[in-house]
Amino acid sequence: MTTASLTVALAGNPNSGKSTIFNNITGSHQHVGNYPGVTVERREGFRRFDGNDLLVVDLPGTYSLTAHSLDEVVARNVIIDEKPDIIVNILDTSNLERNLYLAVQLLELERPLVLALNMTDVAEKMGLKVDEAAMSRKLGIPVVRTVGNRNRGTDDLLRTVAEAASAAKHKPFTLNYGPEIEARIAQITQALASLTAVKYPQRWLALKLLENDQDVNKAVQILPGWSELKAQVEAARTQLKALLGDDPEIAFAEIRYRFVGEVYREVAVAGSDWAQTTSDKIDSVLTHRLYGLPIFFGVMWLLFNIVFTVGHYPQDWLQSGVKALSDFLARSMADSALKELLVDGVIGGVGSVITFLPNILLLFLGIALLEDTGYMARAAFVMDRVMRAVGLHGKSFIPLLLGFGCNVPAIMGTRTLENPRDRMVTILVSPLMSCSARLPVYTLLTAAFFPDYLAGSVLFSVYIFGVMLAVVMALLFRKTLFPGASEAFVMEMPPYHLPTLRSIVTQMWERSVLYLKKAGTLILAASILVWFLTNYPADVPYSKDYDQAKAQIEETFASQAADQVPLPLGIEAAEENTALLAELDQQRKDALVQLDKDQASEKLANSYAGQFGHLIEPTIRPLGFDWKIGVGLVSAVAAKEVLVSTLGTIYSVGEAKENPSSLAGALTDDPTFSPLVAYALMIFTLIYSPCLAALAVIRRETNSWKWTAFSFTYSTALAWLIAFAVYQTGTYLGF
Amino acid sequence: MPKTLNQLLPGETGVVTRVTGSGPVKRRIVDMGLVAGTPVKVQKAAPLGDPMEIKVKNFNLSLRKSEAALIEVQVG
């Protein structure tokens, strides 16, 4: 047998088991990317079968092929532009009638088609029997039975695909729309014949023009001769509308469904109409009028704890691993600019990338479980009423909740939202959820400036403020940036089923790799940049000669030790001598450490970041902030908790983690600070620019620098405005 | 007696007679199989009263009451 190279496109409804079949065919030989310019995932895989090299493209799961959804446009454009040799349509047999609706639309695209009746085991359990031979005869295409999650029928399917590809030609399928419509189709097809440069099948194009399909309209309006055709199409549409009493696209859909119904009744013997399935019984608990919400919150609590509490342990191990590596390099390399770059810049950056990894893996584990079991749709069902009040979809709740842990997985979690507008709004407002990295900032400032009995309320008010702001901004974005009626909620509630380990692990792994590849490189580059800004220029003009001061201390210590220690001779004084010597040595060490801290503080103040802090001081002065806070805020774009360590460096108290109370003390002593300034700073930290990791993920998820820049700009401007209002109102009221 | 789908109580059944409205929402409703002549049964309402869940063509579908109001049904 000769080797042939075949392109196979997998099409099918969501929840039809398409991904499982794709995995069964391609095994581990697969690759995930993006379709150019859009956020729709493109999955491809390879398989060698019976001397055929198969390139398998997994199309996005869709119910139909209209221009209303990005997934649907992508799916049909792949079929039209890439002309796959064979299209395999995976159908959920237990839900055959609706699944066949897509099959009819695929047939109309006039490419060779093979139907795979999947989940036949589920269908049989429901008492549904399908005669695939009759179906094959009726539609004129091969029909194969498969059970994806037990990997049955895969070879059969591949054999049929290979046979169908080698068959000389396929029988063209034509759905008869009735005399009135057919007359118009013929008329438009005739007019189209004169337009040579058309890539679409002509009958399909005529149908789509009559349906007023926006994507097709856009594609053909650049062709010569379009204007005359346009008049014809519009006349035909008006006539049909009058004749059919509805928009032609709706009438066409009804005719397709009528045909599907005929086929279905011919080939399938169904069980009772309104049988209560096992899923219905599970739902009688999980979406119960009273228990539904508590169960939902329980599931969310579990998800949150898995992602953040369980994730905390491997995160700690990774962090200590990274620290061990940087300590090792610090010890074994000679002092140089390269060493500093490696130890503080590169390893620090890599560290911040991989410490998110446990969270990301666990998040995608959780999401894959929720999606594959079918609970995700129930979560949206239960929460939609609440989220709709904000102009969002029920599914937006989960990413927003995750935002309280970390905005990075929250933004990645918006992938579950199909509607791009819901998704963008959710991405833009999710950083307003106070992530755990902001907590150290809040606790430092509340501890320093608020009495214990108020601390809890202050902290709570910041969190609540973020949520309220997210609500307001979501409404605002919906009205201004993404206007228009919100898309239909109409959503399938797929039957519950046990997920396969393989599918869960694959999803988890693929998405994490994408995170490492796309966001990771950006985070790394940005971390190095921030490191550079806070450490350079290397030669800063110091207020005093630190080397000399250190030498001075050593000298003083030596002379004091020589003067004081040997004086009382005698055995009984030896113990006293040792104690005295230790005390002097401690003094020396303390003085040296203090000098190091002072030097670090001065170095930071004179670094590019420090200079920038001074530069922006006039703009943040109205918020009650000085240049020191400015430096802190600039460097905290790397990660919000960095604000604490930067302030620690500036106030010469060293790493604040070791000694939080001394930083709090230093802040209380600084006349710039007051409870009001502290509160304004908390609010500013809450709202202003998402951290670099979050920005990198926004870039990755929106596939757009423009939206990333917008997210940065709007949040920083908003932070300024609100902190300004807080500080000025507070000052006016005399706080 | 003609009603719209949102007026049906849990457990009640009907047959779709017409889908009103326009644009993507209408198209989506029709694409999911809610075309004239299709039998539907209301399964339940969400804990907060909206959206609702129905059975149609052997599968379960959830939709908001505002969307169900576009679907005219013959009760029986």
Interface residues (C-beta under 8 A of the other chain):
Chain A: Y63 S64 T66 H68 S94 N95 L96 E97 R98 Y101 M126 L128 D247 E249 I250 A253 E254 Y257 R258 A270 D273 W274 S279 D280 D283 T287 H288 R289 L290 G292 L293 A377 A380 F381 V382 D384 R385 V386 R388 G394 A485 E487 A488 F489 V490 M491 E492 M493 P495
Chain B: T13 V19 S22 G23 P24 V25 K26 R27 R28 I29 V30 D31 M32 G33 V35 A36 G37 T38 P39 K41 Q43 K44 A45 A46 P47 L48 G49 D50 P51 E53 K55 K57 N58 F59 N60 L61 S62 L63 R64 E67
